[in-house]
Amino acid sequence: MLYDPKETFVASLQPLLHSRGDETIRAGSVSSVTDATDVDAHLVAIDSINRSSRLRQAHGPVFLITDRDDGKVLRQAFSCQAAGLSGTHRMPADLLAAIDQAISGHPYFDRDLLRAALRPQPELDRDAARQLVSHLTPREDDVLRRIMSGESTSKMAAAMGVSISTVRSHIQNVLAKLGVHSRLAAQAFVINYDVTTVAAGAPQYS
């Protein structure tokens, strides 16, 4: 299902989908996306939606497409638990490959948007990034995984059986050890550096 009222990507992407045998349905509203139960995936222009969290109600994976180039759009992607996010600047064939990766269960997030979310932090190599993560305590590791899943501070506190102030302290420790300044940047850090060494049971990102 495609939802692109501003025609930012559908004109070029829909013919490619058809040429390889994919069937497409054009959604007329966000409600059409969340109500559909017989589609394999949803391709959505995120900039056309005021409350992206509504997409959590969609049946099947949601892949978001944006013409923005700032890292803040990642917050919307995480808030609706999207399977992937890409900018419209990608070549159509590359965009199709990203979509296929995301809906097959391997989340895809545009590297340029990840880097934008990490600025002004200098780029690290992967080993250095993993070394930073290895300094997290088990409790901080748990908090990082909960940050990745988009949990609020109050939800973390309830699930972990601690006070909100204790959770906030853990969050600040996580941010300090990763060298970032926000939860969004922490999420971008994990994905950008392909950190898969967080404790067992953590979601895998690529």
C-alpha positions in Angstrom: 0.0 0.0 0.0 1.3 3.5 -0.9 0.4 6.7 0.9 2.0 9.7 -0.9 -0.5 12.5 -1.2 2.2 15.0 -2.2 3.6 12.7 -4.9 7.1 12.8 -3.5 8.0 9.3 -4.5 5.1 7.3 -5.9 5.5 8.6 -9.5 8.9 7.0 -9.9 8.5 4.0 -7.5 5.1 2.7 -8.5 6.1 1.8 -12.1 9.2 -0.1 -10.8 7.1 -2.0 -8.3 4.7 -3.0 -11.1 7.5 -4.0 -13.5 8.7 -6.6 -11.1 5.2 -8.0 -10.5 4.3 -6.2 -7.2 0.7 -5.1 -6.8 0.1 -1.7 -5.4 -2.8 0.1 -3.7 -3.0 3.9 -3.3 -4.2 4.9 0.1 -6.3 8.1 0.3 -5.7 8.7 4.0 -3.7 7.6 7.0 -6.8 5.7 8.2 -6.7 3.7 5.0 -3.2 2.6 5.9 -4.0 1.7 9.5 -7.3 -0.1 8.5 -5.8 -2.3 5.7 -5.3 -5.9 6.8 -4.5 -7.6 3.5 -1.3 -6.0 2.4 2.3 -7.1 2.8 3.8 -3.7 3.6 3.0 0.1 3.6 5.2 2.7 1.9 4.4 6.0 3.5 5.6 9.6 2.8 6.2 10.6 6.4 6.2 14.3 5.7 2.5 14.0 4.9 1.5 12.8 8.3 0.9 15.1 11.3 0.8 12.3 14.0 3.2 9.6 12.8 2.5 7.6 15.9 -0.8 6.5 14.4 1.2 4.3 12.0 1.8 1.9 15.0 -1.7 0.7 14.3 -0.8 -0.5 10.8 -1.0 -4.2 10.0 2.4 -5.2 8.5 5.7 -3.4 8.3 5.8 0.3 7.5 8.6 1.9 5.4 8.9 5.6 5.6 10.1 7.9 2.8 11.1 11.6 3.3 12.6 14.5 1.4 14.0 16.0 4.6 17.8 15.8 5.3 17.8 16.4 9.0 18.2 13.7 11.6 15.1 14.8 13.5 12.9 12.7 11.1 14.4 9.7 12.8 12.4 10.5 15.9 9.2 10.1 13.9 10.4 6.8 12.5 11.2 5.4 15.9 7.9 6.8 17.4 5.8 4.7 14.9 8.2 1.7 15.1 8.9 1.8 11.4 10.7 -1.0 9.7 12.7 1.4 7.6 13.4 5.0 6.6 14.9 6.4 3.4 15.4 9.8 1.8 13.9 10.4 -1.7 17.4 11.2 -3.0 18.2 7.4 -3.3 18.1 5.9 -6.8 14.9 4.0 -7.3 16.6 0.7 -7.5 18.5 1.4 -4.3 15.2 2.5 -2.6 13.6 -0.8 -3.7 16.5 -2.8 -2.2 16.1 -0.8 1.1 12.4 -1.5 1.1 12.9 -5.2 0.5 15.5 -5.4 3.3 13.2 -3.7 5.8 10.0 -5.7 5.1 12.0 -8.9 5.2 12.7 -8.3 8.9 16.1 -6.4 8.7 15.5 -2.8 9.6 16.9 -0.2 7.2 17.7 3.4 8.1 19.2 5.9 5.7 22.8 6.4 6.6 22.8 10.1 5.7 19.9 10.7 8.1 21.7 8.7 10.8 24.8 10.8 10.4 22.7 14.0 10.5 21.3 12.8 13.8 24.8 12.2 15.2 26.3 15.6 14.3 28.3 17.3 15.6 29.9 14.1 17.1 32.9 13.1 15.0 32.7 9.8 13.2 34.1 6.8 15.1 35.2 3.5 13.7 33.1 0.5 14.5 35.5 -1.0 17.0 35.7 2.3 18.9 31.9 2.5 19.0 31.6 -1.0 20.3 34.2 -0.2 23.0 32.0 2.7 24.2 29.0 0.3 24.5 31.0 -2.2 26.4 31.4 0.3 29.2 27.7 0.2 29.9 26.6 -1.6 33.1 23.9 -4.3 32.8 21.3 -1.8 34.0 22.4 0.9 31.5 22.4 -1.8 28.8 18.8 -2.5 29.6 18.0 1.2 29.5 19.7 1.5 26.1 17.6 -1.4 24.7 14.4 0.3 26.0 15.5 3.5 24.4 15.8 1.6 21.1 12.3 0.3 21.5 10.9 3.8 22.1 9.8 3.4 25.7 9.0 6.5 27.7 10.8 7.2 31.0 7.7 6.3 33.0 7.2 3.0 31.1 10.9 2.1 31.8 10.5 2.9 35.5 7.4 0.7 35.8 8.9 -2.2 33.8 12.2 -2.0 35.7 10.7 -1.5 39.2 12.6 1.7 39.9 11.8 5.4 40.3 11.6 7.8 37.3 14.5 9.7 38.7 16.6 6.5 38.8 15.7 5.9 35.1 16.7 9.4 34.2 20.0 8.9 35.9 20.6 5.7 33.9 19.6 7.5 30.7 22.1 10.3 31.4 24.8 7.8 32.1 24.1 6.0 28.8 24.2 9.2 26.8 27.4 10.3 28.5 29.2 6.9 27.8 28.1 6.9 24.2 29.1 10.6 23.8 25.7 11.7 22.6 23.2 14.3 23.8 19.8 12.8 23.2 17.9 9.6 23.0 17.5 10.1 19.3 21.3 10.4 18.9 21.7 7.2 21.0 19.3 5.4 18.7 21.2 6.7 15.7 24.5 5.6 17.3 23.4 2.0 17.7 22.2 1.7 14.1 24.9 3.8 12.4 27.7 1.8 14.0 25.8 -1.6 13.7 26.2 -2.2 17.4 25.0 -5.7 17.9 27.0 -6.4 21.1 24.3 -5.0 23.5 23.0 -7.7 25.9 21.4 -10.9 24.6 17.9 -10.3 23.5 18.5 -6.9 22.0 17.0 -6.2 18.6 19.5 -6.4 15.7 19.9 -3.5 13.4 21.6 -3.0 10.1 
